Amino acid sequence: MTFVEWVVFQSDSDFPESEGIREDELITEEIEKRLPALGTHCVPGLDDIAQVKFVMHCTQWVWLATQYDPEDQVFYGFVCGLAMEWGEFGLLELDGYRGDLGQPVERDCDFQPKPIKDVMYGGYRLGDIY
């Protein structure tokens, strides 16, 4: 087997130091405590605070979480993908997604909580999330 074949065909589980676990968690205890309980805001709005941002690099998919239910591990927030919409998305769902290149969903560790409207650019594109 050549080096290229080895790199292409090895999985994360073949490397003992990773044990199939990503270095960064999608949600931390600190973020979980900061997120309002799911259902606390009945009508979503652009003034809702995005507490955490998840991205899938090399795609247009971005999830901005404004609420969270730790028991069911379900977020509520603004999703930018094939369309932009408010809705629920699960932690396990995000953890299982893979892009065309096999890339996972990751949490933007540099993202600071801010109103959804401040993430919007021109009301049509999420300018600073790509």
DSSP file (Angstrom, degrees, kcal/mol; ACC not computed):
  #  RESIDUE AA STRUCTURE BP1 BP2  ACC     N-H-->O    O-->H-N    N-H-->O    O-->H-N    TCO  KAPPA ALPHA  PHI   PSI    X-CA   Y-CA   Z-CA
    1    1 A M              0   0    0      0, 0.0     2,-0.1     0, 0.0     0, 0.0   0.000 360.0 360.0 360.0 133.6    0.0    0.0    0.0
    2    2 A T     >  -     0   0    0      1,-0.1     4,-2.2     4,-0.0     5,-0.1  -0.337 360.0-106.4 -81.2 167.6    1.4    3.4   -0.9
    3    3 A F  H  > S+     0   0    0      1,-0.2     4,-2.5     2,-0.2     5,-0.2   0.906 120.6  52.9 -59.8 -43.0    1.4    6.4    1.4
    4    4 A V  H  > S+     0   0    0      1,-0.2     4,-2.4     2,-0.2    -1,-0.2   0.921 109.4  48.4 -61.6 -44.7   -1.5    8.0   -0.5
    5    5 A E  H  > S+     0   0    0      1,-0.2     4,-2.3     2,-0.2    -1,-0.2   0.904 111.2  51.5 -61.7 -40.3   -3.6    4.9   -0.2
    6    6 A W  H  X S+     0   0    0     -4,-2.2     4,-1.3     1,-0.2    -2,-0.2   0.920 111.6  46.0 -63.5 -44.1   -2.9    4.8    3.5
    7    7 A V  H  < S+     0   0    0     -4,-2.5    -1,-0.2     1,-0.2    -2,-0.2   0.910 115.7  46.2 -65.2 -42.6   -3.9    8.4    4.1
    8    8 A V  H  < S+     0   0    0     -4,-2.4    -2,-0.2    -5,-0.2    -1,-0.2   0.875 118.3  39.3 -69.8 -37.9   -7.1    8.1    2.0
    9    9 A F  H  < S+     0   0    0     -4,-2.3     2,-0.2    -5,-0.2    -1,-0.2   0.540  89.2 100.3 -97.2  -6.3   -8.3    4.8    3.5
   10   10 A Q     <  -     0   0    0     -4,-1.3     2,-0.2    -5,-0.2    -4,-0.0  -0.583  58.6-150.6 -79.8 141.7   -7.4    5.2    7.2
   11   11 A S    >   -     0   0    0     -2,-0.2     3,-1.8     1,-0.1     4,-0.2  -0.623  30.2-102.4-104.7 168.7  -10.3    6.2    9.5
   12   12 A D  G >  S+     0   0    0      1,-0.3     3,-1.8    -2,-0.2     8,-0.5   0.840 119.4  63.9 -57.2 -33.6  -10.1    8.2   12.8
   13   13 A S  G 3  S+     0   0    0      1,-0.3    -1,-0.3     6,-0.2     6,-0.1   0.674  90.2  67.2 -68.8 -14.2  -10.5    4.9   14.7
   14   14 A D  G <  S+     0   0    0     -3,-1.8    -1,-0.3     1,-0.1    -2,-0.2   0.541  90.0  72.1 -80.4  -6.3   -7.1    3.7   13.3
   15   15 A F  S X> S-     0   0    0     -3,-1.8     4,-1.6    -4,-0.2     3,-1.5  -0.915  70.8-158.8-113.1 107.4   -5.3    6.4   15.3
   16   16 A P  T 34 S+     0   0    0      0, 0.0    -1,-0.1     0, 0.0    -2,-0.0   0.789  86.9  61.6 -57.1 -32.5   -5.3    5.6   19.0
   17   17 A E  T 34 S+     0   0    0      1,-0.2    -4,-0.1     2,-0.1    -2,-0.0   0.803 109.8  40.2 -68.3 -25.9   -4.8    9.2   20.2
   18   18 A S  T X4 S-     0   0    0     -3,-1.5     3,-2.8    -6,-0.3    -1,-0.2   0.820  77.7-166.5 -90.5 -31.8   -8.0   10.4   18.6
   19   19 A E  T 3< S-     0   0    0     -4,-1.6    -6,-0.2    -7,-0.3     3,-0.1   0.780  72.3 -66.9  47.8  30.4  -10.2    7.5   19.5
   20   20 A G  T 3  S+     0   0    0     -8,-0.5     2,-0.5    -5,-0.4    -1,-0.3   0.564 107.7 124.0  74.1   8.6  -12.8    8.9   17.1
   21   21 A I    <   -     0   0    0     -3,-2.8    -1,-0.2    -9,-0.1     2,-0.1  -0.881  60.4-127.6-107.5 130.9  -13.4   11.9   19.2
   22   22 A R        -     0   0    0     -2,-0.5    -1,-0.0     2,-0.1     0, 0.0  -0.392  20.5-121.4 -70.1 152.8  -12.9   15.4   17.8
   23   23 A E  S    S+     0   0    0     -2,-0.1     2,-0.4     2,-0.0    -1,-0.1   0.869  97.0  50.6 -63.7 -38.0  -10.7   17.8   19.8
   24   24 A D  S    S-     0   0    0     83,-0.0     2,-0.2     2,-0.0    -2,-0.1  -0.846  82.2-132.6-107.0 141.1  -13.4   20.3   20.3
   25   25 A E        -     0   0    0     -2,-0.4    82,-0.1     1,-0.1     3,-0.1  -0.557  14.8-129.5 -84.3 151.7  -16.9   19.5   21.6
   26   26 A L  S    S+     0   0    0      1,-0.2     2,-0.4    -2,-0.2    -1,-0.1   0.870  95.6  19.3 -69.0 -34.3  -19.9   20.9   19.8
   27   27 A I  S    S-     0   0    0     80,-0.1    -1,-0.2    25,-0.0     2,-0.2  -0.999  71.8-158.1-138.7 137.6  -21.3   22.2   23.1
   28   28 A T     >  -     0   0    0     -2,-0.4     4,-2.6    -3,-0.1     5,-0.2  -0.628  34.7-108.6-105.3 167.7  -19.6   22.9   26.4
   29   29 A E  H  > S+     0   0    0     -2,-0.2     4,-2.2     1,-0.2     5,-0.2   0.886 120.3  54.2 -61.3 -38.8  -21.0   23.1   29.9
   30   30 A E  H  > S+     0   0    0      2,-0.2     4,-1.4     1,-0.2    -1,-0.2   0.922 110.8  44.1 -62.1 -45.8  -20.5   26.9   29.8
   31   31 A I  H  > S+     0   0    0      1,-0.2     4,-1.7     2,-0.2    -2,-0.2   0.907 110.7  55.5 -66.5 -41.4  -22.4   27.3   26.5
   32   32 A E  H  < S+     0   0    0     -4,-2.6    -1,-0.2     1,-0.2    -2,-0.2   0.901 108.7  47.5 -58.2 -42.1  -25.2   25.0   27.7
   33   33 A K  H  < S+     0   0    0     -4,-2.2    -1,-0.2     1,-0.2    -2,-0.2   0.826 110.6  53.0 -68.2 -31.1  -25.7   27.2   30.8
   34   34 A R  H  < S+     0   0    0     -4,-1.4    -1,-0.2    -5,-0.2    -2,-0.2   0.766  90.1  90.6 -76.1 -27.4  -25.7   30.3   28.7
   35   35 A L  S  < S-     0   0    0     -4,-1.7    32,-0.2    -3,-0.2     3,-0.1  -0.547  80.7-121.9 -75.4 129.4  -28.4   29.1   26.3
   36   36 A P        -     0   0    0      0, 0.0    32,-2.4     0, 0.0     3,-0.1  -0.294  41.5 -86.9 -62.2 154.6  -32.0   30.0   27.3
   37   37 A A  B >   -a   68   0A   0     30,-0.2     3,-1.8     1,-0.1     4,-0.2  -0.327  51.9 -93.3 -63.8 144.4  -34.4   27.0   27.7
   38   38 A L  T 3  S+     0   0    0     30,-1.0    -1,-0.1     1,-0.3    37,-0.0  -0.369 112.1  24.7 -58.8 130.2  -36.1   25.8   24.6
   39   39 A G  T 3  S+     0   0    0      2,-0.2    -1,-0.3    -3,-0.1     3,-0.1   0.424  82.2 116.4  94.5   0.1  -39.5   27.5   24.3
   40   40 A T  S <  S+     0   0    0     -3,-1.8     2,-0.6     1,-0.2    -2,-0.1   0.781  77.7  47.5 -73.4 -24.6  -38.7   30.6   26.3
   41   41 A H        -     0   0    0     -4,-0.2    -2,-0.2     1,-0.1    -1,-0.2  -0.959  67.1-174.4-115.7 113.2  -39.2   32.8   23.2
   42   42 A C  S    S+     0   0    0     -2,-0.6    -1,-0.1     1,-0.2    -2,-0.1   0.860  75.9  44.6 -76.1 -34.9  -42.4   31.9   21.4
   43   43 A V  S    S-     0   0    0      2,-0.0    -1,-0.2     0, 0.0     2,-0.0  -0.930  84.7-139.0-114.5 112.6  -41.9   34.2   18.5
   44   44 A P        +     0   0    0      0, 0.0     2,-0.3     0, 0.0    42,-0.1  -0.359  28.8 174.5 -68.5 149.0  -38.4   34.2   17.0
   45   45 A G    >   -     0   0    0     -2,-0.0     3,-1.7     1,-0.0    71,-0.3  -0.967  47.4-104.1-150.6 166.8  -36.9   37.5   16.0
   46   46 A L  T 3  S+     0   0    0     -2,-0.3    71,-2.8     1,-0.3    72,-0.3   0.607 115.8  64.0 -70.4 -10.8  -33.8   39.1   14.7
   47   47 A D  T 3  S+     0   0    0     69,-0.2    -1,-0.3    68,-0.2     2,-0.0   0.552  75.7 113.5 -87.2  -8.2  -33.1   40.5   18.2
   48   48 A D  S <  S-     0   0    0     -3,-1.7    68,-2.5    67,-0.1     2,-0.6  -0.362  74.7-115.2 -61.1 142.9  -32.7   37.0   19.6
   49   49 A I  E     -F  115   0B   0     66,-0.2     2,-0.7    17,-0.2    -1,-0.1  -0.719  14.5-141.6 -88.9 120.7  -29.2   36.3   20.8
   50   50 A A  E     -F  114   0B   0     64,-2.9    64,-1.4    -2,-0.6    16,-0.2  -0.730  21.3-178.7 -76.4 115.6  -27.2   33.7   18.9
   51   51 A Q        +     0   0    0     14,-2.8     2,-0.3    -2,-0.7    -1,-0.2   0.755  64.4  16.2 -89.7 -27.4  -25.3   32.0   21.7
   52   52 A V  E     -B   65   0A   0     13,-1.1    13,-2.4    60,-0.1     2,-0.4  -0.997  64.1-149.9-149.0 146.6  -23.3   29.5   19.6
   53   53 A K  E     -B   64   0A   0     55,-0.4    55,-3.0    -2,-0.3     2,-0.4  -0.977   8.2-167.7-124.0 129.5  -22.5   29.1   15.9
   54   54 A F  E     -BC  63 107A   0      9,-3.0     9,-2.6    -2,-0.4     2,-0.3  -0.921  11.5-176.6-112.8 141.3  -22.0   25.8   14.2
   55   55 A V  E     -BC  62 106A   0     51,-3.0    51,-3.1    -2,-0.4     2,-0.6  -0.959  26.4-148.6-135.4 152.9  -20.5   25.6   10.7
   56   56 A M    >   -     0   0    0      5,-1.8     3,-1.1    -2,-0.3     5,-0.4  -0.939  35.3-132.9-118.0 105.0  -19.8   22.9    8.1
   57   57 A H  T 3  S+     0   0    0     -2,-0.6    46,-0.1    47,-0.5     3,-0.1  -0.148  85.8  26.5 -59.4 151.4  -16.7   24.2    6.2
   58   58 A C  T 3  S+     0   0    0      1,-0.3     2,-0.3    72,-0.2    -1,-0.2   0.630 114.3  77.7  67.6  16.6  -16.7   24.2    2.4
   59   59 A T  S <  S-     0   0    0     -3,-1.1    -1,-0.3     2,-0.2    -3,-0.1  -0.836  87.9-115.5-137.1 178.2  -20.5   24.3    2.4
   60   60 A Q  S    S+     0   0    0     -2,-0.3     2,-0.4    -3,-0.1    -3,-0.1   0.363  73.1 122.4 -95.5   4.8  -23.2   27.0    2.9
   61   61 A W        +     0   0    0     -5,-0.4    -5,-1.8    -4,-0.1     2,-0.3  -0.549  28.4 159.5 -80.9 127.1  -24.5   25.4    6.1
   62   62 A V  E     -BD  55  80A   0     18,-2.3    18,-3.1    -2,-0.4     2,-0.4  -0.993  20.5-161.7-143.0 137.7  -24.5   27.4    9.3
   63   63 A W  E     -BD  54  79A   0     -9,-2.6    -9,-3.0    -2,-0.3     2,-0.6  -0.989   1.2-167.1-122.5 125.4  -26.6   26.9   12.5
   64   64 A L  E     -BD  53  78A   0     14,-3.0    14,-2.0    -2,-0.4     2,-0.4  -0.943  15.4-151.1-113.5 109.7  -27.0   29.8   15.0
   65   65 A A  E     +BD  52  77A   0    -13,-2.4   -14,-2.8    -2,-0.6   -13,-1.1  -0.665  27.8 164.5 -89.3 130.5  -28.5   28.5   18.3
   66   66 A T  E     +     0   0A   0     10,-3.0     2,-0.3    -2,-0.4    11,-0.2   0.585  69.7  23.4-113.3 -19.7  -30.6   30.8   20.4
   67   67 A Q  E     - D   0  76A   0      9,-1.9     9,-1.9   -32,-0.2     2,-0.3  -0.943  64.1-166.2-143.6 162.3  -32.2   28.2   22.8
   68   68 A Y  E     -aD  37  75A   0    -32,-2.4   -30,-1.0    -2,-0.3     7,-0.2  -0.987  19.0-154.0-155.9 140.8  -31.4   24.7   24.0
   69   69 A D  E  >> - D   0  74A   0      5,-2.6     4,-1.7    -2,-0.3     5,-1.5  -0.930  13.3-169.0-112.1 102.5  -33.1   21.7   25.7
   70   70 A P  T  45S+     0   0    0      0, 0.0    -1,-0.1     0, 0.0     5,-0.0   0.793  83.2  57.5 -65.8 -27.1  -30.3   19.8   27.5
   71   71 A E  T  45S+     0   0    0      1,-0.2    -2,-0.0    -3,-0.1     0, 0.0   0.946 121.3  25.5 -68.2 -47.3  -32.5   16.8   28.3
   72   72 A D  T  45S-     0   0    0      2,-0.1    -1,-0.2    -3,-0.1    19,-0.1   0.528 103.0-129.6 -91.9  -7.7  -33.5   16.2   24.6
   73   73 A Q  T  <5 +     0   0    0     -4,-1.7    18,-2.8     1,-0.2     2,-0.4   0.928  57.6 144.9  55.9  50.3  -30.3   17.8   23.3
   74   74 A V  E   < -DE  69  90A   0     -5,-1.5    -5,-2.6    16,-0.2    16,-0.2  -0.970  33.5-159.1-122.5 131.9  -32.3   20.0   20.9
   75   75 A F  E     -DE  68  89A   0     14,-3.2    14,-1.7    -2,-0.4     2,-0.4  -0.638   3.6-153.9 -99.2 161.4  -31.4   23.5   19.8
   76   76 A Y  E     +DE  67  88A   0     -9,-1.9   -10,-3.0    12,-0.2    -9,-1.9  -0.994  42.4  97.3-130.0 139.5  -33.7   26.2   18.4
   77   77 A G  E     -DE  65  87A   0     10,-2.2    10,-2.4    -2,-0.4     2,-0.5  -0.978  69.2 -41.1 174.6-160.9  -32.3   28.9   16.2
   78   78 A F  E     -DE  64  86A   0    -14,-2.0   -14,-3.0    -2,-0.3     2,-0.5  -0.815  46.4-163.4-100.6 128.8  -31.6   30.3   12.8
   79   79 A V  E     -DE  63  85A   0      6,-3.4     6,-2.4    -2,-0.5     2,-0.6  -0.938   7.9-167.3-117.4 131.8  -30.3   27.9   10.1
   80   80 A C  E     +DE  62  84A   0    -18,-3.1   -18,-2.3    -2,-0.5     4,-0.2  -0.959  44.8 104.4-117.9 112.4  -28.7   28.9    6.8
   81   81 A G  S    S-     0   0    0      2,-2.5     3,-0.1    -2,-0.6   -18,-0.0  -0.127  94.4 -11.6-146.2-114.3  -28.5   26.1    4.3
   82   82 A L  S    S+     0   0    0      1,-0.1     2,-0.3    -2,-0.1    -2,-0.0   0.791 143.0   3.2 -68.8 -26.8  -30.5   25.5    1.3
   83   83 A A  S    S-     0   0    0      2,-0.1    -2,-2.5    -4,-0.0     2,-0.5  -0.906  83.2-108.2-143.8 170.4  -32.8   28.3    2.7
   84   84 A M  E     +E   80   0A   0     -2,-0.3     2,-0.3    -4,-0.2    -4,-0.2  -0.936  55.2 141.2-106.5 126.6  -32.6   30.5    5.7
   85   85 A E  E     -E   79   0A   0     -6,-2.4    -6,-3.4    -2,-0.5     2,-0.3  -0.990  50.6-108.0-158.8 160.4  -35.2   29.6    8.4
   86   86 A W  E     +E   78   0A   0     -2,-0.3     2,-0.3    -8,-0.2    -8,-0.2  -0.727  58.1 119.3 -88.2 143.3  -35.9   29.3   12.1
   87   87 A G  E     -E   77   0A   0    -10,-2.4   -10,-2.2    -2,-0.3     2,-0.3  -0.986  57.2 -75.4 177.3 178.4  -36.2   25.8   13.4
   88   88 A E  E     +E   76   0A   0     -2,-0.3     2,-0.3   -12,-0.2   -12,-0.2  -0.683  36.3 178.6 -93.9 147.6  -35.0   23.0   15.7
   89   89 A F  E     -E   75   0A   0    -14,-1.7   -14,-3.2    -2,-0.3     2,-0.2  -0.980  22.4-126.1-149.0 140.5  -31.9   21.0   15.2
   90   90 A G  E  >  -E   74   0A   0     -2,-0.3     4,-2.4   -16,-0.2   -16,-0.2  -0.556  10.6-133.0 -91.8 149.8  -30.5   18.2   17.4
   91   91 A L  H  > S+     0   0    0    -18,-2.8     4,-2.4     2,-0.2     5,-0.2   0.913 111.7  48.0 -62.6 -44.2  -27.0   17.9   18.8
   92   92 A L  H  > S+     0   0    0    -19,-0.4     4,-1.4     2,-0.2    -1,-0.2   0.860 109.6  54.6 -65.6 -34.3  -26.7   14.3   17.7
   93   93 A E  H  > S+     0   0    0      2,-0.2     4,-1.1     1,-0.2     3,-0.4   0.946 110.6  44.5 -61.1 -50.2  -28.0   15.3   14.2
   94   94 A L  H >< S+     0   0    0     -4,-2.4    11,-0.6     1,-0.2     3,-0.5   0.902 111.0  54.3 -61.8 -41.1  -25.2   18.0   14.0
   95   95 A D  H 3< S+     0   0    0     -4,-2.4    -1,-0.2     1,-0.2    -2,-0.2   0.782 110.4  47.5 -65.3 -26.4  -22.6   15.5   15.3
   96   96 A G  H 3< S+     0   0    0     -4,-1.4    -1,-0.2    -3,-0.4    -2,-0.2   0.652  86.9 105.7 -90.8 -16.3  -23.6   13.0   12.6
   97   97 A Y    <<  -     0   0    0     -4,-1.1     8,-0.6    -3,-0.5     2,-0.4  -0.356  45.1-176.9 -67.0 142.8  -23.6   15.3    9.6
   98   98 A R  B     -G  104   0C   0      6,-0.2     5,-0.1    -2,-0.1   -42,-0.0  -0.997  18.4-132.3-138.0 139.6  -20.7   15.1    7.1
   99   99 A G    >   -     0   0    0      4,-2.5     3,-2.2    -2,-0.4   -40,-0.1  -0.165  41.9 -86.8 -78.0 178.9  -20.1   17.3    4.0
  100  100 A D  T 3  S+     0   0    0      1,-0.3    -1,-0.1     2,-0.1   -42,-0.1   0.779 132.5  48.7 -58.8 -27.9  -19.3   16.0    0.6
  101  101 A L  T 3  S-     0   0    0      2,-0.1    -1,-0.3   -43,-0.0   -43,-0.0   0.328 123.9-104.3 -94.9   7.1  -15.6   16.0    1.6
  102  102 A G    <   +     0   0    0     -3,-2.2    -2,-0.1     1,-0.3     0, 0.0   0.535  69.6 151.8  84.8   6.6  -16.3   14.2    4.8
  103  103 A Q        -     0   0    0    -46,-0.1    -4,-2.5     1,-0.1    -1,-0.3  -0.487  36.6-135.3 -75.4 140.2  -15.9   17.3    7.0
  104  104 A P  B     -G   98   0C   0      0, 0.0   -47,-0.5     0, 0.0     2,-0.3  -0.356  26.7 -91.4 -85.9 169.7  -17.9   17.4   10.2
  105  105 A V        -     0   0    0    -11,-0.6     2,-0.3    -8,-0.6   -49,-0.2  -0.647  50.3-166.4 -74.5 137.5  -20.0   20.2   11.7
  106  106 A E  E     -C   55   0A   0    -51,-3.1   -51,-3.0    -2,-0.3     2,-0.4  -0.926  21.6-117.0-128.4 153.5  -17.8   22.3   14.0
  107  107 A R  E     -C   54   0A   0     -2,-0.3     2,-1.1   -53,-0.2   -53,-0.2  -0.740  29.1-123.2 -86.2 135.7  -18.4   24.9   16.6
  108  108 A D    >   -     0   0    0    -55,-3.0     3,-1.3    -2,-0.4   -55,-0.4  -0.697  25.6-168.8 -78.5 101.7  -17.0   28.3   15.8
  109  109 A C  T 3  S+     0   0    0     -2,-1.1    -1,-0.2     1,-0.3    -2,-0.0   0.674  82.8  54.7 -69.0 -18.0  -14.8   28.8   18.9
  110  110 A D  T 3  S+     0   0    0     -3,-0.1    -1,-0.3     2,-0.1     2,-0.2   0.526  81.1 114.7 -91.3  -7.2  -14.2   32.5   18.1
  111  111 A F    <   -     0   0    0     -3,-1.3   -58,-0.1   -58,-0.2     3,-0.0  -0.444  51.4-157.3 -70.2 133.0  -17.9   33.3   17.8
  112  112 A Q        -     0   0    0     -2,-0.2   -62,-0.1   -60,-0.1   -60,-0.1  -0.908  32.2 -95.2-108.2 137.9  -19.2   35.8   20.5
  113  113 A P        +     0   0    0      0, 0.0   -62,-0.2     0, 0.0   -64,-0.1  -0.212  60.1 151.4 -52.4 135.8  -22.9   35.9   21.3
  114  114 A K  E     -F   50   0B   0    -64,-1.4   -64,-2.9   -66,-0.1     5,-0.1  -0.978  50.1 -77.3-160.5 158.7  -24.7   38.6   19.4
  115  115 A P  E >>  -F   49   0B   0      0, 0.0     3,-1.3     0, 0.0     4,-0.7  -0.289  41.2-120.0 -60.1 146.3  -28.2   39.3   18.0
  116  116 A I  H >> S+     0   0    0    -68,-2.5     3,-1.6   -71,-0.3     4,-1.4   0.887 113.7  61.0 -53.3 -41.1  -29.1   37.4   14.9
  117  117 A K  H 34 S+     0   0    0    -71,-2.8    -1,-0.3     1,-0.3     6,-0.2   0.793  98.7  56.8 -60.8 -26.9  -29.6   40.8   13.1
  118  118 A D  H <4 S+     0   0    0     -3,-1.3    -1,-0.3   -72,-0.3    -2,-0.2   0.665 106.4  49.4 -78.7 -14.7  -25.9   41.6   13.8
  119  119 A V  H << S+     0   0    0     -3,-1.6     9,-0.8    -4,-0.7    -1,-0.2   0.692  95.3  92.8 -90.1 -22.9  -24.9   38.4   12.0
  120  120 A M     <  -     0   0    0     -4,-1.4     2,-0.5     6,-0.2     6,-0.2  -0.391  62.9-154.8 -71.6 148.1  -27.1   39.2    9.0
  121  121 A Y  B >> S-H  125   0D   0      4,-2.7     4,-1.8    -2,-0.1     3,-1.2  -0.954  77.1 -21.0-125.8 110.7  -25.6   41.1    6.1
  122  122 A G  T 34 S-     0   0    0     -2,-0.5     4,-0.1     1,-0.3    -1,-0.1   0.603 106.0 -84.8  68.7  10.5  -28.1   43.1    4.0
  123  123 A G  T 34 S+     0   0    0      2,-0.3    -1,-0.3    -6,-0.2     3,-0.1   0.440 125.0  66.5  75.2  -2.3  -30.9   40.9    5.3
  124  124 A Y  T <4 S+     0   0    0     -3,-1.2     2,-0.4     1,-0.3    -2,-0.2   0.702  97.5  36.2-121.6 -33.3  -30.3   38.3    2.7
  125  125 A R  B  < S-H  121   0D   0     -4,-1.8    -4,-2.7   -45,-0.0     2,-1.5  -0.934  74.0-123.5-124.9 147.4  -26.9   36.7    3.4
  126  126 A L    >   -     0   0    0     -2,-0.4     3,-1.6    -6,-0.2     4,-0.4  -0.692  36.1-170.6 -88.0  87.0  -25.2   35.9    6.6
  127  127 A G  T 3  S+     0   0    0     -2,-1.5     3,-0.4     1,-0.3    -1,-0.2   0.773  72.3  38.2 -56.0 -41.3  -22.1   37.9    5.8
  128  128 A D  T 3  S+     0   0    0     -9,-0.8    -1,-0.3     1,-0.2    -8,-0.1   0.209 101.0  74.1-101.7  20.0  -19.6   37.0    8.5
  129  129 A I    <         0   0    0     -3,-1.6    -1,-0.2   -10,-0.2    -2,-0.1   0.553 360.0 360.0-107.9  -6.3  -20.4   33.3    8.8
  130  130 A Y              0   0    0     -3,-0.4   -72,-0.2    -4,-0.4    -1,-0.1   0.471 360.0 360.0 -89.1 360.0  -18.9   31.8    5.7
